């Protein structure tokens, strides 16, 4: 395969001009761009990331750091990042902790530095002071998807408002005994989302004059299996103390709650209402009422901001973007609290 130097020699221009022409960058006249493209095509030249970097001084690669790869939110956000990178001829270098926080030193301080990335997208995890210092020393832009991290821009929904909206949906249906099925501590990695969502639940319960003591929060570790076991214990409470509504901090935990209710012989929503957060691809199949977010769009937006910073002049500091949109999607898993009269229950919102 011909090299970029051979294309430049044939066209009578520099390698930097060839790179800019092939990537559609400014600083190349239309006639020169057309001539370079025609010559490259005739020679069968395919631009490599290293060749493209000659004109920019960059490695043409963005790193994405994830706790694990196989979970729906992470996979969706990665897809969004990759869409932006493909469109701009950047490579994606994926760094997974494999579900073990103990891999951080190997992945963060050795693997990423060895691969020489231009910037980093972090999904749903906090960075330590040492990690932030190492990144700042390399002068690499960093952006987080999924909750705020001190010292970094982040792309996320307003997690506190999202759970507040979910809880208010159940309160509006007459539910008073509501349990928050919370996440946190997954993979031994800390991040801010569980704390914000717990605060949103407390906001709504307090505003409604309802109790939100220790028994009002249980933990499902963001997995269906763990949530199912937890909710089974909750539903084993005496009928007068058993919750009539569950606010799950993720749809995957909500799926576990629905399975636990079925095994307990409870009807949804007649005996128990369940609402989640995400609008997971299986939420419609389960008939789950949820708060919708779009992790693909969040990944796209994060990558676009990162690339904009890399390709800009660097004189204007990058501002913290506003929150991503979220919305209530009503399906058949929520309905009036069991104590409501038949006349009142006729006013329920029909499922989507």
C-alpha positions as CSV (number, residue, x, y, z in Angstrom):
1,X,0.0,0.0,0.0
2,X,1.4,3.5,-0.8
3,X,2.4,5.8,2.0
4,X,1.3,9.3,2.7
5,X,4.7,10.5,1.6
6,X,4.2,8.9,-1.8
7,X,0.8,10.6,-2.2
8,X,2.3,13.9,-1.1
9,X,5.2,13.6,-3.6
10,X,2.8,12.7,-6.5
11,X,0.6,15.7,-5.6
12,X,3.5,18.0,-5.1
13,X,2.3,19.0,-1.6
14,X,3.4,18.4,2.0
15,X,2.2,15.4,4.0
16,X,0.4,17.8,6.3
17,X,-1.6,19.1,3.3
18,X,-2.5,15.5,2.3
19,X,-3.7,14.8,5.8
20,X,-5.8,17.9,6.0
21,X,-7.3,17.3,2.5
22,X,-8.2,13.7,3.2
23,X,-9.8,14.7,6.5
24,X,-11.7,17.7,5.1
25,X,-9.9,20.2,7.3
26,X,-9.5,23.9,6.5
27,X,-6.3,25.4,5.1
28,X,-6.5,23.5,1.7
29,X,-7.9,25.1,-1.4
30,X,-10.7,23.3,-3.2
31,X,-8.6,22.6,-6.2
32,X,-5.7,21.2,-4.1
33,X,-8.1,19.0,-2.1
34,X,-9.7,17.6,-5.3
35,X,-6.3,16.8,-6.8
36,X,-5.1,15.1,-3.5
37,X,-8.3,13.1,-3.3
38,X,-8.0,12.0,-6.9
39,X,-4.4,10.9,-6.5
40,X,-5.0,9.1,-3.2
41,X,-7.9,7.2,-4.8
42,X,-5.9,6.3,-7.9
43,X,-3.0,5.1,-5.8
44,X,-5.3,3.1,-3.4
45,X,-4.1,5.0,-0.4
46,X,-5.9,4.5,2.9
47,X,-5.1,7.1,5.7
48,X,-3.8,5.7,8.9
49,X,-4.3,7.3,12.3
50,X,-0.6,8.0,12.6
51,X,-0.5,9.6,9.2
52,X,-3.5,11.8,10.0
53,X,-1.7,12.8,13.2
54,X,1.1,14.4,11.3
55,X,-1.0,17.4,10.5
56,X,-2.4,17.7,14.0
57,X,0.2,16.5,16.5
58,X,-2.4,14.1,17.9
59,X,-2.6,10.3,18.2
60,X,-6.2,10.3,16.7
61,X,-7.4,8.1,19.5
62,X,-9.8,8.6,22.4
63,X,-9.9,6.4,25.5
64,X,-13.1,5.2,27.1
65,X,-12.8,3.9,30.7
66,X,-15.6,1.7,32.0
67,X,-16.2,-0.4,35.1
68,X,-17.5,-3.3,32.9
69,X,-18.5,-3.6,29.2
70,X,-21.5,-5.9,29.3
71,X,-24.1,-3.7,31.1
72,X,-26.7,-1.9,29.0
73,X,-25.9,1.7,30.0
74,X,-22.2,1.3,29.4
75,X,-22.6,-0.5,26.1
76,X,-25.1,2.2,24.9
77,X,-22.8,5.1,25.9
78,X,-19.9,3.4,24.2
79,X,-21.9,3.2,21.0
80,X,-22.6,6.9,21.2
81,X,-19.0,7.8,21.7
82,X,-17.9,5.5,18.8
83,X,-20.5,7.1,16.4
84,X,-18.8,10.5,16.9
85,X,-15.3,9.1,16.7
86,X,-16.0,7.1,13.5
87,X,-17.3,10.3,11.9
88,X,-14.2,12.2,12.7
89,X,-11.6,9.4,11.9
90,X,-10.6,8.8,15.5
91,X,-10.0,5.4,17.0
92,X,-11.6,4.3,20.2
93,X,-9.4,2.6,22.9
94,X,-11.5,0.8,25.4
95,X,-10.2,0.3,29.0
96,X,-12.4,-2.0,31.1
97,X,-11.8,-2.6,34.8
98,X,-13.5,-5.9,34.4
99,X,-15.7,-5.3,37.4
100,X,-12.8,-5.1,39.8
101,X,-11.6,-1.7,41.1
102,X,-8.3,-3.3,41.9
103,X,-7.4,-3.2,38.2
104,X,-7.4,0.6,38.2
105,X,-3.6,1.0,38.6
106,X,-2.8,-1.4,35.7
107,X,-5.5,0.0,33.4
108,X,-5.2,3.7,34.2
109,X,-1.5,4.4,34.9
110,X,0.1,1.8,32.5
111,X,-2.2,0.7,29.7
112,X,-3.7,4.1,28.8
113,X,-0.4,6.0,28.9
114,X,1.2,3.3,26.8
115,X,-1.5,3.6,24.1
116,X,-1.0,7.4,24.0
117,X,-4.6,8.6,23.7
118,X,-5.6,12.2,23.1
119,X,-8.5,12.4,25.6
120,X,-10.6,10.3,27.9
121,X,-14.3,9.6,28.4
122,X,-15.0,8.1,31.8
123,X,-18.3,6.2,32.3
124,X,-20.0,6.2,35.7
125,X,-17.0,6.3,38.1
126,X,-15.1,8.8,40.1
127,X,-11.4,9.5,39.6
128,X,-9.0,9.6,42.4
129,X,-6.8,12.7,43.0
130,X,-3.8,10.8,41.7
131,X,-5.6,9.9,38.5
132,X,-6.8,13.4,37.9
133,X,-3.3,14.7,38.5
134,X,-1.8,12.2,36.1
135,X,-4.3,13.3,33.4
136,X,-3.8,17.0,34.0
137,X,-0.1,16.5,33.7
138,X,-0.6,15.0,30.3
139,X,-2.8,17.9,29.3
140,X,-5.5,15.5,28.1
141,X,-9.1,16.6,28.2
142,X,-11.4,14.4,30.3
143,X,-15.2,14.2,30.3
144,X,-17.4,12.0,32.4
145,X,-20.7,10.3,31.3
146,X,-23.1,9.5,34.2
147,X,-22.9,11.8,37.2
148,X,-20.6,14.7,38.3
149,X,-16.9,14.2,39.1
150,X,-15.0,17.0,40.8
151,X,-12.7,18.8,38.4
152,X,-14.2,17.3,35.3
153,X,-17.0,18.2,32.9
154,X,-19.8,15.6,32.9
155,X,-22.8,14.6,30.7
156,X,-25.8,13.2,32.6
157,X,-29.4,13.7,33.4
158,X,-30.3,15.5,36.6
159,X,-30.3,12.3,38.6
160,X,-31.8,13.9,41.7
161,X,-34.7,15.3,39.7
162,X,-35.2,12.0,37.9
163,X,-35.8,10.0,41.0
164,X,-37.8,12.8,42.5
165,X,-40.1,12.7,39.4
166,X,-40.3,8.9,39.7
167,X,-41.3,9.1,43.4
168,X,-43.8,11.9,42.7
169,X,-45.5,9.7,40.1
170,X,-46.2,7.1,42.7
171,X,-47.2,9.7,45.3
172,X,-49.6,11.2,42.8
173,X,-51.2,7.8,42.5
174,X,-51.9,7.7,46.2
175,X,-49.0,5.6,47.4
176,X,-47.6,6.3,50.8
177,X,-45.6,3.2,51.7
178,X,-42.9,3.6,49.1
179,X,-39.5,1.9,49.1
180,X,-36.4,3.1,47.2
181,X,-34.5,0.3,45.6
182,X,-31.1,2.0,45.5
183,X,-27.8,1.1,43.9
184,X,-24.2,1.8,45.0
185,X,-20.9,0.1,45.6
186,X,-21.1,-1.9,42.3
187,X,-17.7,-3.3,41.2
188,X,-16.0,-1.7,44.2
189,X,-16.2,1.6,42.4
190,X,-17.6,4.8,43.9
191,X,-19.5,7.4,41.9
192,X,-22.0,10.1,42.6
193,X,-25.2,8.8,41.0
194,X,-26.5,6.6,43.8
195,X,-26.1,9.5,46.3
196,X,-28.0,11.9,44.1
197,X,-30.8,9.5,43.4
198,X,-31.2,8.7,47.0
199,X,-31.4,12.4,47.7
200,X,-34.1,12.8,45.0
201,X,-36.2,10.1,46.7
202,X,-35.9,11.8,50.1
203,X,-36.8,15.2,48.5
204,X,-40.1,13.8,47.2
205,X,-41.0,11.9,50.3
206,X,-40.3,14.8,52.6
207,X,-42.2,17.3,50.4
208,X,-45.2,14.9,50.6
209,X,-45.0,14.6,54.4
210,X,-44.2,10.9,54.1
211,X,-41.7,9.0,56.1
212,X,-38.4,8.0,54.5
213,X,-36.6,6.2,57.4
214,X,-34.0,3.5,57.1
215,X,-36.5,0.9,56.1
216,X,-37.6,3.0,53.1
217,X,-34.3,2.3,51.3
218,X,-32.9,-1.1,50.3
219,X,-30.1,-2.0,48.0
220,X,-30.1,-3.9,44.7
221,X,-26.6,-3.3,43.4
222,X,-27.9,-2.3,40.0
223,X,-28.5,-6.0,39.0
224,X,-31.8,-7.8,38.5
225,X,-30.7,-10.8,40.5
226,X,-29.6,-8.8,43.5
227,X,-32.7,-6.6,43.4
228,X,-35.0,-9.7,43.1
229,X,-33.5,-11.2,46.3
230,X,-33.7,-7.8,48.1
231,X,-37.3,-7.1,47.1
232,X,-38.4,-10.7,48.1
233,X,-37.3,-9.9,51.6
234,X,-39.1,-6.5,51.5
235,X,-42.4,-8.1,50.3
236,X,-42.2,-10.6,53.1
237,X,-43.1,-7.8,55.6
238,X,-46.5,-7.8,57.2
239,X,-49.3,-6.7,54.8
240,X,-49.8,-3.5,56.8
241,X,-46.1,-2.5,56.5
242,X,-45.3,-3.9,53.1
243,X,-44.7,-1.2,50.5
244,X,-47.3,-0.6,47.8
245,X,-44.8,1.2,45.5
246,X,-41.1,0.6,44.6
247,X,-38.9,3.3,43.0
248,X,-35.9,1.4,41.5
249,X,-32.8,3.4,40.6
250,X,-32.3,1.4,37.4
251,X,-34.6,-0.5,35.1
252,X,-32.5,-3.7,35.7
253,X,-33.3,-3.5,39.4
254,X,-36.9,-2.8,38.5
255,X,-37.0,-6.0,36.5
256,X,-35.8,-7.9,39.6
257,X,-38.6,-6.3,41.6
258,X,-41.2,-7.4,39.1
259,X,-40.0,-10.9,39.2
260,X,-40.0,-10.9,43.0
261,X,-43.6,-9.6,43.0
262,X,-44.7,-12.4,40.7
263,X,-43.0,-15.1,42.8
264,X,-44.7,-13.6,45.9
265,X,-48.1,-13.9,44.2
266,X,-48.6,-10.1,44.0
267,X,-50.4,-8.4,41.1
268,X,-48.7,-5.5,39.4
269,X,-50.0,-2.8,39.6
270,X,-53.0,-3.8,41.7
271,X,-51.0,-4.9,44.7
272,X,-47.6,-3.3,43.9
273,X,-46.5,-0.5,41.6
274,X,-42.9,-0.5,40.3
275,X,-41.1,2.4,38.5
276,X,-37.5,2.4,37.2
277,X,-34.9,4.7,35.7
278,X,-33.4,4.4,32.2
279,X,-36.0,3.1,29.7
280,X,-33.8,0.0,29.1
281,X,-34.4,-1.8,25.8
282,X,-36.4,-4.4,27.7
283,X,-38.6,-1.9,29.6
284,X,-41.4,-2.0,27.1
285,X,-41.4,-5.9,27.1
286,X,-41.8,-5.8,30.9
287,X,-44.4,-3.1,30.7
288,X,-42.3,-1.0,33.0
289,X,-43.1,2.6,33.9
290,X,-39.8,4.4,33.9
291,X,-37.9,7.6,33.6
292,X,-36.3,7.7,30.2
293,X,-32.7,8.7,29.5
294,X,-30.6,8.3,26.4
295,X,-27.1,7.0,27.1
296,X,-26.3,6.8,23.3
297,X,-27.0,10.5,22.9
298,X,-25.0,11.2,26.1
299,X,-22.0,9.3,24.7
300,X,-22.3,11.2,21.4
301,X,-22.5,14.5,23.2
302,X,-19.5,13.7,25.4
303,X,-17.3,12.7,22.4
304,X,-18.4,15.8,20.4
305,X,-17.4,18.1,23.3
306,X,-14.1,16.3,23.7
307,X,-13.2,16.5,20.0
308,X,-14.3,20.1,19.9
309,X,-11.8,20.9,22.6
310,X,-9.1,18.9,20.9
311,X,-9.7,20.6,17.5
312,X,-10.4,24.1,18.8
313,X,-7.9,26.8,19.5
314,X,-7.9,26.2,23.3
315,X,-8.4,29.8,24.2
316,X,-11.9,29.5,25.6
317,X,-12.3,27.2,28.6
318,X,-14.8,24.4,28.1
319,X,-17.9,25.1,30.2
320,X,-19.9,22.5,32.1
321,X,-22.8,21.5,29.7
322,X,-26.4,21.5,30.9
323,X,-28.1,18.2,31.9
324,X,-29.5,15.7,29.4
325,X,-33.3,15.4,29.1
326,X,-35.3,12.8,31.0
327,X,-39.0,12.1,30.8
328,X,-41.6,9.9,32.5
329,X,-42.8,7.0,30.4
330,X,-46.0,5.5,31.8
331,X,-46.7,1.8,31.2
332,X,-48.6,-0.9,33.0
333,X,-46.4,-1.4,36.0
334,X,-47.8,1.5,38.0
335,X,-51.3,2.2,39.1
336,X,-53.4,3.6,42.0
337,X,-52.4,2.6,45.5
338,X,-54.4,-0.4,46.8
339,X,-56.2,1.6,49.4
340,X,-57.8,4.0,46.8
341,X,-61.5,3.5,46.2
342,X,-62.8,2.2,42.9
343,X,-64.1,5.6,42.0
344,X,-60.7,7.3,42.5
345,X,-58.9,4.5,40.6
346,X,-60.8,5.4,37.5
347,X,-58.7,8.5,37.1
348,X,-55.5,6.6,36.5
349,X,-53.3,7.4,33.5
350,X,-53.6,4.8,30.8
351,X,-50.5,2.8,30.0
352,X,-48.3,3.9,27.0
